[in-house]
Amino acid sequence: MAEAAAVGAESLSSGQARAARAVLGQLVLPGEELLLPEHEDAEGPGGAGERPLRLSPAPRSRVRVVCGPGLRRCGERLLVTKCGRLRHKEPGGGGGGVYWVDSQQKRYVPVKGDHVIGIVTAKSGDTFKVDVGGSEPASLSYLAFEGATKRNRPNVQVGDLIYGQFVVANKDMEPEMVCIDSCGRANGMGVIGQDGLLFKVTLGLIRKLLAPDCEIIQEVGKLYPLEIVFGMNGRIWVKAKTIQQTLILANIFEACEHMTTEQRRQIFSRLAES
């Protein structure tokens, strides 16, 4: 970690941009610039060095790259805005894929498209104020529910839990949530049931649990029949048949972040026997 931080600090002080694919999984620092794959050849092998001599200008192919949390598009480069490890997801149907910075942070920063769990704190006119754990509450219109009209308003009260997604999330505007997808369907979003337990975990654990190859969810599903909702803002809502089972599941999720695979298997085997 110290060597990676030293390399990042050296490139930041020298002003040279590194290739994004060359630093995947490594530590990047705020203010550092990364070269996209289609611009690596144009900048030279060492980053922002001498450009190779070309007899005829070759046309550049514009590749669509999605910038995730911790990155910002700055011209033909990526600008790092958070400290963490650079990650990349290969695209399914062509393109440059998705780049993001995997970092550990306590406060959730709203991101467009994230599915979160919020708490209705107030009702002002035609909108609801929803606490999502960010620096300011998000707004939710009463028309942002499936089948909602001016006459048929949704039954939402102060204190209800809302599962929705962000459609507006940037530093200059108030976050805005909706409980419908692009087709106008709820698709599992809306008011969460009154029963169940809501608790908070770290943002890193949420990303780990939502990974496609996460073994924790598969092992938990074998213990008890349950209903569970994950929010990217670090909130989990879980409901089992009994209150005791619900509390056991909540304790498992809170403790599994610091457990090894062997320790987790031992606990699951003990619970299965009991």
C-alpha positions in Angstrom: 0.0 0.0 0.0 2.9 2.4 0.9 4.6 1.7 -2.5 1.4 2.3 -4.4 0.8 5.5 -2.6 4.4 6.6 -3.3 3.9 5.9 -7.0 0.6 7.8 -7.1 2.2 10.8 -5.3 5.2 10.8 -7.7 3.0 10.8 -10.8 0.8 13.5 -9.2 3.8 15.7 -8.5 5.4 15.2 -11.9 2.2 16.0 -13.8 2.4 12.9 -15.9 -0.8 11.0 -16.7 -0.7 7.2 -16.3 -2.7 4.7 -18.4 -5.9 3.7 -16.8 -5.5 0.0 -17.6 -2.0 0.0 -16.2 -3.1 1.0 -12.7 -6.2 -1.2 -12.3 -6.4 -2.5 -8.7 -3.8 0.1 -7.6 -4.1 3.1 -5.4 -5.0 6.4 -7.1 -5.0 9.9 -5.5 -7.3 12.9 -6.0 -6.1 15.2 -8.7 -4.4 12.4 -10.7 -5.1 12.1 -14.4 -5.6 8.8 -16.2 -5.3 8.1 -19.9 -8.1 6.2 -21.6 -7.1 3.2 -23.8 -7.8 5.0 -27.1 -5.4 7.9 -26.1 -2.5 5.9 -24.7 -0.7 5.7 -28.1 -1.2 9.4 -28.8 0.4 10.4 -25.5 3.4 8.1 -25.8 4.5 5.2 -23.7 5.4 7.2 -20.7 2.2 9.2 -20.4 2.4 12.9 -21.2 5.8 12.6 -22.9 6.9 13.1 -26.5 4.3 12.2 -29.1 5.4 9.7 -31.8 6.0 11.1 -35.3 3.1 10.2 -37.7 3.3 10.7 -41.4 -0.5 10.9 -41.8 -2.9 11.6 -39.0 -4.8 8.4 -38.1 -8.5 8.9 -37.2 -9.3 8.3 -33.6 -12.1 6.0 -32.7 -14.3 7.5 -30.0 -15.0 4.8 -27.4 -17.8 5.3 -24.9 -16.5 5.1 -21.3 -18.7 5.4 -18.2 -17.2 7.2 -15.2 -18.4 5.8 -11.9 -17.9 7.2 -8.4 -14.6 8.8 -7.7 -13.9 9.8 -11.4 -14.7 12.7 -13.6 -14.3 13.1 -17.3 -11.8 15.9 -18.1 -11.5 16.2 -21.9 -9.8 13.1 -23.2 -8.7 12.0 -19.7 -10.2 10.8 -16.4 -9.7 13.0 -13.3 -9.5 11.2 -10.0 -11.7 12.9 -7.3 -11.4 10.3 -4.4 -8.6 8.2 -2.9 -9.0 4.5 -3.4 -8.3 1.6 -5.8 -9.2 1.9 -9.5 -11.7 -0.7 -10.7 -12.9 -1.6 -14.2 -15.9 -3.6 -15.5 -15.7 -4.9 -19.1 -18.6 -3.9 -21.3 -21.1 -6.5 -22.5 -21.7 -5.1 -26.0 -18.6 -3.2 -26.9 -17.3 0.2 -25.7 -14.8 1.1 -23.0 -16.7 -0.3 -20.0 -17.1 1.3 -16.6 -14.3 2.8 -14.5 -14.7 3.7 -10.8 -12.7 4.2 -7.6 -13.4 1.7 -4.8 -12.9 3.6 -1.6 -14.0 3.3 2.0 -16.1 6.3 3.1 -18.5 6.9 5.9 -20.9 9.4 4.4 -23.0 8.3 1.4 -22.8 10.6 -1.6 -25.9 10.2 -3.9 -25.1 8.8 -7.4 -27.6 8.8 -10.3 -29.1 5.3 -10.7 -28.3 4.0 -7.2 -31.1 2.1 -5.4 -31.3 3.3 -1.8 -33.5 3.0 1.3 -34.8 6.3 2.6 -37.0 7.5 5.5 -39.8 10.0 4.9 -39.1 12.9 7.2 -41.6 15.5 5.9 -44.3 16.3 3.4 -44.3 19.6 1.7 -46.9 20.3 -1.0 -46.7 17.6 -3.7 -43.3 16.3 -2.7 -41.9 14.2 0.2 -38.5 14.8 1.9 -36.6 11.6 2.2 -33.6 11.0 4.5 -31.0 8.9 2.5 -28.0 9.4 4.8 -26.4 12.1 2.6 -25.6 15.7 3.3 -29.2 16.8 2.4 -32.6 15.1 2.1 -33.8 13.9 -1.3 -37.1 15.0 -2.9 -39.7 12.5 -4.0 -42.8 13.5 -5.9 -46.1 11.8 -5.2 -46.4 11.1 -9.0 -43.2 9.1 -8.9 -45.1 5.9 -7.9 -46.6 3.3 -10.2 -50.2 4.2 -11.0 -50.1 7.5 -9.1 -52.3 10.3 -10.4 -53.5 13.6 -9.0 -56.7 11.8 -7.8 -55.1 8.5 -6.9 -52.2 9.6 -4.6 -50.0 7.0 -2.9 -50.5 6.3 0.8 -47.1 7.6 2.1 -46.8 8.8 5.7 -44.0 10.5 7.6 -41.7 7.7 9.0 -42.3 5.2 6.2 -39.4 3.4 4.5 -39.0 4.1 0.8 -37.0 2.0 -1.6 -36.3 3.9 -4.8 -33.6 5.1 -7.1 -32.0 8.5 -7.9 -32.8 10.2 -11.2 -31.0 13.5 -10.3 -27.8 13.4 -8.2 -25.1 16.0 -8.6 -23.3 18.5 -6.4 -25.3 21.5 -7.7 -28.9 20.2 -7.4 -31.0 18.6 -4.8 -31.2 14.8 -5.1 -34.4 13.5 -6.6 -35.8 10.0 -6.2 -38.4 8.0 -8.0 -40.1 4.6 -7.3 -40.6 3.6 -10.9 -38.3 2.4 -13.6 -38.0 3.8 -17.2 -41.1 1.8 -18.2 -43.3 3.3 -15.4 -43.3 0.0 -13.4 -42.5 -0.2 -9.7 -40.2 -3.2 -10.2 -40.0 -3.8 -6.4 -39.7 -0.2 -5.5 -42.1 1.8 -3.3 -43.1 1.8 0.4 -41.5 -1.1 2.4 -43.7 -3.0 4.8 -44.2 -1.9 8.4 -42.6 -5.1 9.9 -39.0 -6.0 9.7 -35.8 -4.4 10.9 -33.7 -1.6 9.4 -30.0 -1.4 10.3 -27.0 0.3 8.8 -23.7 -1.2 7.6 -20.6 0.1 5.9 -20.8 1.1 2.2 -18.0 -1.4 1.4 -20.1 -4.3 2.8 -23.1 -3.3 0.7 -21.0 -3.5 -2.5 -19.6 -6.8 -1.3 -23.1 -8.2 -0.7 -24.5 -7.0 -4.0 -21.6 -8.7 -6.0 -22.9 -11.5 -8.3 -20.6 -14.1 -6.7 -21.3 -13.2 -3.1 -21.5 -16.4 -1.0 -22.9 -14.7 2.1 -26.4 -14.2 0.5 -26.5 -17.8 -0.7 -25.6 -19.1 2.8 -28.1 -16.8 4.6 -30.9 -17.9 2.2 -30.3 -21.5 3.3 -30.9 -20.7 7.0 -34.3 -19.1 7.2 -36.9 -17.9 4.7 -36.6 -14.1 4.6 -37.3 -10.9 2.8 -34.3 -8.5 2.3 -33.7 -5.2 0.7 -30.3 -3.6 0.1 -29.7 0.1 -0.3 -26.5 1.5 -1.8 -26.5 4.1 1.0 -25.5 1.4 3.6 -29.0 0.5 4.8 -30.4 -3.0 4.9 -34.0 -4.0 5.7 -34.6 -7.6 6.6 -37.7 -9.6 7.7 -37.9 -13.2 8.8 -40.7 -15.4 10.2 -40.0 -14.5 13.9 -38.3 -11.6 15.6 -35.5 -13.8 16.9 -34.6 -15.0 13.4 -34.7 -11.3 12.2 -32.2 -10.3 14.9 -30.0 -13.2 14.1 -29.8 -12.3 10.5 -29.1 -8.7 11.3 -26.2 -9.7 13.6 -24.8 -12.0 10.9 -24.7 -9.2 8.3 -23.1 -6.8 10.7 -20.4 -9.2 11.7 -19.6 -10.9 8.4 -17.6 -8.0 7.1 -14.7 -8.8 9.5 -14.9 -12.6 9.3 -12.9 -15.0 7.3 -14.5 -17.5 5.1 -13.8 -20.3 7.5 -15.2 -18.4 10.5 -18.4 -17.6 8.6 -18.9 -21.3 7.6 -18.5 -22.4 11.2 -21.2 -19.9 12.4 -23.6 -20.9 9.6 -23.1 -24.6 10.4 -23.9 -24.0 14.1 -27.0 -22.1 13.2 -28.1 -24.8 10.8 -27.7 -27.4 13.6 -29.7 -25.4 16.1 
